[in-house]
Amino acid sequence: MKKILLVLILVAGLYWAFKSKDAPVPSSAPAVATPAKPVAGKTFNKLFPSSAEGFEVQFTQEKEGYAQADLLKNGKKLAQLSVSDTQANPSARDKFNNTTQKIAGQPAAAVGSMGTAILVAGRYQVQVRSLDPSFRANDREAWIAKFKLGDLQ
């Protein structure tokens, strides 16, 4: 009788041990909020620099969380300007984690050899990508600074 009781206790203990491994473990970590919906692309258009001094800003793409324009001079495409909401793609912020470079007071990073970007308010990426070799890093930085960055804060 003792052996049967011992086997039953052992079986019940094993059952309970394996069942509890499948149960969710309570956590003291705060719940992660559901990300807000990305900003509509057309709302970014007003943030782009204006056409001036022989340069033309020509909008080329607009979708949820993204707006893009070409920068032209005398009809020649020099660069591509963009603003994107990284809310739907948080890994896009990773390149700014360890940067010490700043442009217009915002963390900055190179994007390949032809691009420069900043992260505004920990969420919005403003990027200028050279389409012509004559448009250099200092030109990209100057054009990033021309965006209306205060409206993204």
FENZI-V186001 format. One record per pair of residues at least 24 apart in sequence whose ideal C-beta (glycine too) atoms are under 10 Angstrom apart, sorted by the first residue. I is the first residue (numbers start at 1). J is the second residue. Records with the same first field share a line. If there is no record, write none. Layout:
I = J / J
This chain:
35 = 87 / 88 / 90
36 = 85 / 87 / 88 / 123
37 = 64 / 65 / 85 / 87 / 88
38 = 63 / 64 / 65 / 66 / 84 / 85 / 86 / 87 / 88 / 89 / 123
39 = 64 / 65 / 66 / 67 / 83 / 84 / 85 / 87 / 123 / 124 / 152
40 = 64 / 65 / 66 / 67 / 85
41 = 65 / 66 / 67 / 68 / 82 / 83 / 84 / 85
42 = 67
43 = 67 / 83 / 85 / 151
44 = 68 / 69 / 82 / 83 / 84 / 85 / 124 / 126 / 147 / 148 / 151 / 152
45 = 69 / 83
46 = 148 / 151
47 = 81 / 83 / 120 / 124 / 126 / 147 / 148 / 149 / 150 / 151 / 152
48 = 81 / 82 / 83 / 126 / 143 / 146 / 147 / 148
49 = 81 / 128 / 142 / 143 / 144 / 145 / 146 / 147 / 148
50 = 146 / 148
52 = 146
55 = 79 / 143 / 146
57 = 81 / 143 / 146
64 = 88
65 = 89 / 124
66 = 125
68 = 127 / 129
70 = 131
71 = 128 / 129 / 130 / 131 / 132 / 135 / 139 / 140 / 143
72 = 131
73 = 132 / 134 / 135
76 = 131 / 132 / 134 / 135
77 = 130 / 131 / 132 / 135
78 = 128 / 130 / 131 / 132 / 133 / 134 / 135 / 139 / 143
79 = 114 / 115 / 116 / 127 / 128 / 129 / 130 / 131 / 132 / 135 / 139 / 140 / 143
80 = 114 / 115 / 127 / 128 / 129 / 130 / 131 / 135
81 = 126 / 127 / 128 / 129 / 140 / 143 / 144 / 146 / 147
82 = 115 / 117 / 125 / 126 / 127 / 128 / 129
83 = 120 / 124 / 125 / 126 / 127 / 147 / 149 / 152
84 = 117 / 123 / 124 / 125 / 126 / 127
85 = 123 / 124 / 125 / 152
86 = 119 / 122 / 123 / 124 / 125
87 = 123 / 124
89 = 125
90 = 123
92 = 117 / 119 / 123 / 125 / 127
93 = 119 / 122 / 123 / 124 / 125
95 = 119 / 125
96 = 122 / 125
101 = 141
103 = 128 / 140 / 141 / 142 / 144 / 145 / 149
104 = 141 / 144 / 145 / 146 / 147 / 149 / 150
105 = 145 / 149
106 = 144 / 145 / 147 / 149 / 152
108 = 140 / 141 / 144
110 = 137 / 140
111 = 140
113 = 137
114 = 140
115 = 140
116 = 140 / 141 / 143 / 144
117 = 144
118 = 144 / 145 / 147 / 149 / 152
119 = 152
120 = 144 / 147 / 149 / 150 / 151 / 152 / 153
121 = 149 / 152 / 153
123 = 152
124 = 149 / 151 / 152 / 153
126 = 152
